[in-house]
Each structure stands twice: as structure tokens, then as C-alpha cells.
Amino acid sequence: MTVLVIYFQEFSTMTTGSSLALAGTYFAANNKSVDDDLTTPLTRISGKRRDYEWQIVWRNVLGFIYLHAGLLYGFYLILTGRVKFWTPVFAVTFTILSALGVTAGAHRLWAHRAYKARWPLRLILALLQTMAFQNHIYEWVRDHRVHHKFTETDADPHNAKRGFFFSHIGWLMVRKHKEVFEKGAGIDLSDLEKDPIVMLQKKTYLVVMPILCFLLPSWIPVYCWGEDPWTSWYVASIWRYTMSLNFTWLVNSAAHIWGNKPFDKNIGATDNLTVAIWAIGEGWHNYHHVFPWDYKAAELGNYRTNFSTALIDLAAKYGWAYDLKTVSTQMILNRVTRTGDGSHPSVSEASKQLEESDHDHHHPENPVFGWTDADISEEDRMLVEITHKIDEKDD
């Protein structure tokens, strides 16, 4: 316990030089704050060229080694029957709940403004997102908006052009490219600064996060069904946390490499069913990068592969979520016809005789990060459909 307290005290002084967008975390880098980085020209930092030299963050590397060793040990405890039945059940349940804080909360609500939410739902989602330990909402959203706005360029924190390992976990082991900081400084975050729940979470994150992500899930199995404390730590905390990170990292890596591109064949993002299942609805990535303001993050509202949509629809039914934005059928068909790879069901067999792609990833036409991006065309805004509309001001 003493070691854990010291660790998070050190955590409070570190930079976000290796932070996660839609799936990850950071452990530490140095005492330079990210705000300093965002306002300082970054041709050189610490005497090294940040435009092309990788600077390994060894504390992050060691942290990930520990987490994945703990993941393997957790599997060993489970597979050899050295854990009580309810502990892995609890761990999986906790994983799904915390993931919803990221997918329905940090991602679709705050990063893309794909819908609006009453304060009770925003508070619940903020707590669930804190349980996930993927950085506080403010930073998570900033990195994710940069990812969408400058996808697969040097300004993309987890640029998939650098390969699977880099986009999956490697980008968290090195200092960010200077373009990430420079482009990130221009991303509008004023909507977050007006949300008291987001700013309260940011202020209290280093105190509340270790309690919700590590201490509470370790304590519950011990207290409720007599689990061994050592086993509970490695199954309910470390195994659960590391598994959840890898599931969501797949959105950054696998969903930018393998899969179909029914909506835009010129970008790296793909529609990947496997990723959609493991990331509770975030794997329809080709669609999502083309229409980032759709609250479903997918063309269809199929709950079997999109549990996050189910939560938002349930909240909308009771008035906690409203102004749900989605894309008209005509808008989808227009884009499928213009830039799709022919894999969309609406495309006839004759139309599928397309030229072989060179598999090069191009920047999408007029990339936007979400509904609040000023670069969304008026035509796109006109074709967006909004359900569960409420005229009164968002609280």
C-alpha cells in the first residue's frame, strides 16, 4: 500500500508525454507539464530532435512490463483454479462498466458531442471513465480530437502508419512527436471547460482514480466473498485493467489495419467486427472516421456488437440523454458511392469491380473531430438527423 501511495504521488508531477487516446494510460516521463509542451516550439526538447528521434520513456516501459506480467499471472490464477468463481465474474463486469465510461462518455459524448446528457448521466459516465484509468476526460478528449483531425499523420498520437506495435502500445512508450503538441494546441476545448463535471474530475483525478481503478475492485472480492488479497489484486485489478487496455488499444491498431472500408477506401480506419465486439461497439471505425458525430459510431444500431449504443438509447428513453445525432440514409449512400471500397451491402456486384487499392492511407476529405468542429460542411449539418430533441439548454 505504501508503494502504491508513493507511486501516485510521483504520478501527480509527471507529464503526459505518453498518454492514451481511446485506450490507454501513462505512467510517467519527467517533470515538464504538458501545458508547457503545448506552448513551446518543439523542434528540440532535451537536446534531441523531436521531429523524428524516438525518446523512450523507460518508466512507462517498465510499467507496461509489470502490467502484462500481472496479466499472465492473473490468467495462471484463473486457469489453475486458484481464484474464487465470483472474482473473474466481478472483474469482467467491472471492465464493461468502466469501458462504457470511455465509449459512451469520453468518446461519443465529450470528444465528438454526438449527443447531449443531463448532469446525472454525465456524473455517472465521468465516474465510470475514472474507473477505466485512461487519463482524465479533458486530456483524453484533446488527444482524441487530434487523432481524428490529423489521422495517420505525424500529428496523430498513435499514427497507424508506424505499424501495429506502435499504434497499439509503442506510442505510449516514447515521447510524442512534436506535431502532436503543436497541432493539439489548436484544438478547441472550450466546451469541456464549460462543463463543471469534466473540470471537477480533472481537478480530483489523481486522488479518485487510484481508489476507483485499483483499490476498490481489489477490496470488494476480499470483503464480499473472502477472496485472497494477493489473488484479488492480480485478478480483479491488474488482470482486469490490462485486458481492458488491450481491448481498447485494438481500436487504434487493428481497426486501422485489418477490415473493410465500405465508406472511405482512402483512409486507414476499417470496419472490424472482432474489434467491435471486444471494444463494445467501437470497431466500426471506417464509418466512425467518416461520420464522427453519429452517436452510434456505426451505421446500424445493432446492440449485439454495440453495447455502448444500447446504454445511450436507454438513457434517452428516460430523458437523461437527448439530441442524439445520426446520419441520414441518403448521406450514407452518397458517401458509399463516392469513396467506398465496394463492400457495403448497397453496392451491386457490378459496381464492385474496382481498381485494386495501393493500400496507402490518405488523409480523409475535410477531416473533422466531431459535431463542434468548425470545419463540418453546411451540407453535412443539413443531412444530420437528430432524435430525442429537447429545446431547453443543456445543463
HUURTA-V274412 format. One record per backbone hydrogen bond with DSSP energy under -1.0 kcal/mol. CO is the residue of the C=O (numbers start at 1). NH is the residue of the N-H. If there is no record, write none. Layout:
co-><CO | CO>
nh-><NH | NH>
This chain:
co-><1 | 2 | 3 | 4 | 5 | 6 | 7 | 8 | 10 | 11 | 30 | 33 | 34 | 43 | 45 | 48 | 49 | 50 | 55 | 57 | 58 | 59 | 60 | 61 | 62 | 63 | 64 | 65 | 66 | 67 | 68 | 69 | 70 | 71 | 72 | 73 | 74 | 75 | 76 | 77 | 78 | 84 | 86 | 87 | 88 | 89 | 90 | 91 | 92 | 93 | 94 | 95 | 96 | 99 | 100 | 100 | 101 | 102 | 103 | 105 | 106 | 107 | 108 | 112 | 114 | 116 | 118 | 119 | 120 | 121 | 122 | 123 | 124 | 125 | 126 | 127 | 128 | 136 | 137 | 138 | 139 | 140 | 141 | 142 | 143 | 144 | 145 | 146 | 150 | 153 | 156 | 159 | 160 | 163 | 164 | 165 | 165 | 166 | 169 | 170 | 173 | 177 | 178 | 179 | 180 | 181 | 183 | 184 | 189 | 192 | 195 | 196 | 197 | 198 | 199 | 200 | 204 | 204 | 205 | 208 | 209 | 210 | 210 | 211 | 214 | 215 | 216 | 219 | 220 | 221 | 221 | 228 | 229 | 230 | 231 | 232 | 233 | 234 | 235 | 237 | 238 | 239 | 240 | 241 | 242 | 243 | 244 | 245 | 246 | 248 | 249 | 250 | 253 | 254 | 254 | 255 | 260 | 261 | 266 | 270 | 271 | 272 | 273 | 274 | 275 | 276 | 277 | 280 | 283 | 283 | 284 | 285 | 286 | 287 | 291 | 294 | 306 | 307 | 308 | 309 | 310 | 311 | 312 | 313 | 314 | 315 | 316 | 320 | 322 | 324 | 325 | 326 | 328 | 329 | 330 | 331 | 332 | 333 | 334 | 335 | 336 | 339 | 344 | 350 | 352 | 370 | 373 | 377 | 378 | 379 | 383 | 385 | 387 | 388>
nh-><5 | 6 | 7 | 8 | 9 | 10 | 11 | 12 | 13 | 14 | 15 | 37 | 38 | 50 | 48 | 45 | 53 | 178 | 175 | 61 | 62 | 63 | 64 | 65 | 66 | 67 | 68 | 69 | 70 | 71 | 72 | 73 | 74 | 75 | 76 | 77 | 78 | 79 | 80 | 82 | 81 | 87 | 90 | 91 | 92 | 93 | 94 | 95 | 96 | 97 | 98 | 99 | 100 | 103 | 104 | 105 | 106 | 107 | 108 | 110 | 111 | 112 | 114 | 371 | 325 | 322 | 122 | 123 | 124 | 125 | 126 | 127 | 128 | 129 | 130 | 131 | 132 | 140 | 141 | 142 | 143 | 144 | 145 | 146 | 147 | 148 | 149 | 150 | 153 | 156 | 159 | 162 | 163 | 167 | 168 | 169 | 170 | 171 | 172 | 173 | 57 | 180 | 182 | 183 | 184 | 185 | 186 | 187 | 193 | 195 | 199 | 200 | 201 | 202 | 203 | 204 | 207 | 208 | 209 | 212 | 213 | 214 | 215 | 216 | 218 | 219 | 220 | 223 | 224 | 225 | 227 | 232 | 233 | 234 | 235 | 236 | 238 | 239 | 240 | 241 | 242 | 243 | 244 | 245 | 246 | 247 | 248 | 249 | 250 | 251 | 253 | 255 | 256 | 257 | 258 | 270 | 271 | 341 | 362 | 285 | 260 | 276 | 277 | 278 | 279 | 281 | 280 | 308 | 272 | 285 | 288 | 289 | 290 | 291 | 294 | 297 | 310 | 311 | 312 | 313 | 314 | 315 | 316 | 317 | 318 | 320 | 319 | 118 | 116 | 387 | 295 | 385 | 332 | 333 | 334 | 335 | 336 | 337 | 338 | 339 | 340 | 265 | 347 | 353 | 354 | 373 | 376 | 381 | 382 | 383 | 328 | 326 | 324 | 323>
